[in-house]
Amino acid sequence: MAARVMMATAVDKTPSRIAGMFDAIAPRYDLLNHLLSAGLDRRWRDRAVDALGLAPGSRVVDLCTGTGDLAIATVRRADRASVVGVDFAGEMLRLAAIKVRGGGLGGRIRLARGDAARIPLADRSCDAATVAFGIRNVAEPQPVLAEIARVLRPGGRLAILEFGQPRLPGIKTLYAWYFRYGLPLIGRLVSRHQSAYSYLPASVGAFPPPPEFVRAIGSEGFTNVRAVSLTLGIVYLYTADRR
């Protein structure tokens, strides 16, 4: 994906810019997620929920919750789990609220507008935390990881989904072309937003590679940190336990 080239280019992650971008593409966000991933996004979210091994009645915080797909997957796959979904994009949260109400899940999912670097929850108040394809959008991942550690109880679980790069040479070349040219073109045509889906590959290229991000997670009070390659490395599932 020419990651080294992309990492040399600064990616503007000013919170107001990122929130505005996601608000602008919100109406077609779910459609594009399913379309651009060939429907694999659902499978990736299910893997993240299952990796948590949630006990009945667990309380989960889902950061960068967007339109709520991971929060909804969590309560549907985990017995009596409840989720607080946090995001700073108001239009994304509005659409998430419609989906939550439509699914009759209002008693198990609460949505809150807030910053992932300042989670509006008390210390040690959650059994697990999740982030799906959002950690690369924050200006500084480290303060977010520290905040997650703060709100998790000892022994709490973390699951993060984020894009990666395939390692097999032929697949890597083909995916690099799609991710850098095909995906932005499709995203631009469907979302009618000129830059959002060009930002996506640029932000992935600027994100730390898996070994580096594993170390970053471990430095914030987590143990058993793992990076699991999904779909040939297109996505990585990071899991960890709070000390």
C-alpha positions in Angstrom: 0.0 0.0 0.0 3.0 2.2 -0.3 2.8 2.8 3.5 6.2 4.4 3.8 5.2 7.0 1.2 1.9 7.7 2.9 3.5 7.9 6.4 5.7 10.7 5.1 2.6 12.8 4.4 1.0 14.5 7.4 -2.6 13.6 8.0 -4.8 16.3 9.4 -6.7 14.8 12.4 -8.0 18.0 13.9 -11.0 16.8 15.9 -13.4 19.3 14.3 -12.3 18.3 10.8 -12.7 14.6 11.6 -16.1 15.0 13.2 -17.3 17.2 10.3 -16.1 14.6 7.8 -17.9 11.8 9.5 -21.0 13.8 9.9 -21.0 14.6 6.1 -20.7 10.9 5.1 -23.0 9.5 7.9 -26.0 8.9 5.6 -24.1 6.5 3.4 -21.5 5.3 6.0 -23.1 1.8 6.6 -23.7 1.2 3.0 -20.1 1.9 2.1 -18.7 -0.1 5.0 -20.6 -3.2 3.7 -19.8 -2.5 0.0 -16.1 -1.7 0.3 -15.4 -4.6 2.6 -17.6 -7.1 0.6 -19.6 -7.7 3.7 -16.6 -8.8 5.8 -17.0 -5.9 8.2 -19.8 -7.8 10.0 -17.5 -10.8 10.5 -14.7 -8.7 11.8 -17.0 -7.1 14.4 -18.2 -10.5 15.5 -14.6 -11.7 15.9 -13.9 -8.7 18.1 -16.9 -9.3 20.4 -16.2 -13.0 20.7 -12.5 -12.3 21.6 -13.7 -10.4 24.7 -15.1 -13.5 26.3 -17.7 -11.4 28.1 -19.4 -12.7 31.2 -23.2 -12.3 31.5 -24.1 -8.8 32.4 -20.8 -7.2 31.4 -20.6 -3.5 30.9 -18.7 -2.4 27.7 -17.6 1.0 26.5 -17.4 1.3 22.7 -15.3 4.3 21.6 -15.7 5.9 18.2 -19.0 4.0 18.1 -20.1 5.7 14.8 -23.5 4.4 13.8 -23.4 1.8 16.5 -22.7 -1.4 14.6 -20.2 -2.8 17.1 -22.3 -1.8 20.1 -25.3 -3.6 18.5 -23.2 -6.7 17.7 -22.0 -6.8 21.3 -25.4 -6.8 22.9 -26.7 -9.4 20.4 -23.7 -11.8 21.0 -23.1 -11.3 24.7 -25.7 -12.4 27.3 -27.2 -9.4 29.1 -24.3 -7.2 28.2 -24.8 -3.4 28.1 -22.8 -0.9 26.1 -22.0 2.8 26.3 -21.2 4.1 22.8 -19.1 7.2 22.7 -18.5 9.4 19.6 -18.0 13.1 18.9 -19.8 13.1 15.6 -23.4 14.1 16.2 -24.9 12.9 13.0 -23.3 9.5 13.4 -24.8 9.2 16.9 -28.2 10.3 15.6 -28.2 7.5 13.1 -26.9 5.1 15.8 -29.8 6.1 18.0 -32.3 5.3 15.2 -30.8 1.8 14.8 -30.8 1.2 18.6 -34.4 2.2 18.9 -35.4 0.2 15.8 -33.8 -2.9 17.2 -35.5 -2.5 20.6 -32.1 -2.2 22.3 -32.5 1.1 24.1 -32.4 -0.6 27.5 -29.0 -2.1 26.7 -27.2 0.6 24.6 -26.6 4.1 25.8 -25.1 6.7 23.5 -23.0 9.6 24.6 -21.4 12.4 22.7 -17.8 12.7 23.8 -14.1 12.6 23.1 -12.3 9.2 23.2 -9.4 11.0 25.0 -11.8 12.1 27.8 -14.2 9.2 28.2 -17.3 10.4 30.2 -17.2 7.4 32.6 -15.9 6.7 36.0 -12.6 4.9 36.9 -12.8 1.1 36.8 -16.5 1.2 35.7 -16.3 -1.1 32.7 -15.6 -4.8 32.1 -14.5 -4.3 28.5 -13.7 -1.7 25.9 -13.9 -1.8 22.1 -12.8 0.4 19.2 -13.6 -0.5 15.6 -11.7 1.4 12.9 -11.5 4.6 14.9 -8.3 4.6 16.9 -6.3 5.7 13.8 -8.6 8.8 13.5 -7.6 10.3 16.9 -4.8 12.9 16.9 -2.8 10.9 19.5 -3.7 7.2 20.2 -1.7 7.1 23.4 -4.0 9.3 25.6 -6.9 7.3 24.3 -5.3 4.0 25.4 -4.6 5.6 28.8 -8.2 6.6 29.1 -9.3 3.1 28.3 -7.0 1.7 31.0 -8.6 4.2 33.4 -12.2 3.1 32.9 -11.5 -0.6 32.8 -11.5 -2.6 36.0 -8.5 -4.9 36.6 -8.8 -7.9 34.5 -11.0 -6.0 32.0 -10.6 -6.8 28.3 -9.8 -4.6 25.3 -10.5 -5.3 21.6 -9.5 -3.0 18.8 -10.1 -3.5 15.1 -8.0 -1.5 12.7 -6.9 -1.7 9.1 -3.6 -3.2 8.2 -1.7 -4.3 5.1 -1.6 -7.8 3.5 1.8 -9.4 3.6 1.6 -11.9 0.6 3.4 -10.1 -2.3 0.7 -10.5 -5.0 -2.2 -9.8 -2.8 -0.4 -6.9 -1.2 0.1 -5.3 -4.6 -3.5 -5.8 -5.7 -4.9 -4.6 -2.4 -2.6 -1.6 -2.5 -4.0 -0.5 -5.8 -7.6 -1.0 -4.7 -7.0 0.7 -1.4 -5.2 3.7 -2.9 -7.3 4.2 -6.1 -10.4 2.0 -6.3 -11.7 2.5 -2.8 -11.4 6.3 -2.8 -13.1 6.5 -6.2 -16.1 4.3 -5.1 -16.3 6.1 -1.8 -16.3 9.5 -3.5 -19.0 8.4 -6.0 -21.3 6.9 -3.3 -20.7 9.3 -0.4 -20.5 12.4 -2.6 -17.7 13.6 -0.3 -14.5 14.6 -2.1 -11.9 13.7 0.5 -13.3 11.3 3.1 -12.3 8.1 1.3 -8.9 9.5 0.2 -8.3 10.3 3.9 -8.9 6.6 4.8 -5.8 5.1 3.0 -3.7 8.1 4.1 -4.7 7.6 7.7 -4.0 3.8 7.5 -0.6 4.5 6.1 0.2 6.9 8.9 -0.9 4.5 11.6 1.8 2.5 13.5 2.5 -1.0 12.2 1.2 -3.9 14.4 4.3 -4.5 16.5 4.6 -0.8 17.3 1.0 -0.5 18.3 1.2 -3.7 20.4 4.0 -2.0 22.4 1.9 1.2 22.7 -1.0 -0.8 24.2 1.3 -2.6 26.6 2.8 0.6 27.8 -0.6 1.8 29.3 -1.1 -1.0 31.8 -2.2 -3.9 29.6 -0.9 -7.4 29.5 -1.3 -10.4 27.0 -1.4 -7.9 24.1 -1.9 -9.7 20.8 -2.3 -8.6 17.2 -4.3 -11.1 15.2 -4.3 -10.8 11.4 -7.7 -11.1 9.8 -8.5 -11.6 6.1 -4.8 -11.9 5.0 -3.8 -8.8 7.1 -6.4 -6.4 5.7 -7.5 -5.9 9.3 -5.9 -6.6 12.6 -7.7 -7.5 15.8 -5.7 -6.2 18.9 -6.7 -7.8 22.2 -5.3 -7.2 25.7 -6.1 -7.5 29.4 -6.1 -4.7 31.9 -3.6 -5.3 34.8 
